[in-house]
């Protein structure tokens, strides 16, 4: 069975529908590529998917090692290259406010994040700059 369905909505916009859940996501071309930039662009989704995958894998790793992931957030920056137009770099800054992880748990979380399926699926020419700030 297919994972999702996509349809063109006109004006450089698409609508994506996830078959299993029925969730809808819409995209727009970015302002630097003829779009309005009013929604996530496809490349924004790629960069954001990397961070979401990493957080998910950190949660799985924490569960598997019998500790709670707790609050974590991330800021994502996508940097584009030209000729050809592509994602050149994804910077993700993870913040763990008021964390009380020991050094072993911190390493478990970092290793899980850096080995998520999206990270391993992206082309090696895409620089993935990932930081972890345990407050």
C-alpha positions, 0 to 999 in steps of 0.5 A: 500500500502507498504511504501518501498521496500528493496533488498539485493545488496550483500556484506552486502549492501541493497537498499531501495526504498520509493514507494511514492517518488521513493527516494533510500537509500543504507545501508552498514554493519558497520566496527565493524560488517563485513561491509565496513562502506561506507554508513549509517548502518541500526542502523545509520538510526535509530539514524538519523531518531530520530533526523530528526523526532524531527526536523520535529515535532519542525517545525510543533509545530513552525508553529502551534504556529505562529513562524518560526523554523529557522536554527537548526542542530544536531549531532547524536552519536549512541552507540552500546551494545553487547550481544545482539548487539543492540543500547544502547544509542542515543545522539543528540545535537541540535544547534539553531544558533542565535536563538531569541526564548523566553522561551515559544517557547523554551519549545514548541520546546523541548516538540515537539521534545521529543514527536516525533513518533520515540522517542515514538516507540523506546524500552525504554531500548534505552537511548535517551540523547537529548540536546538543545543549543540555542545560 
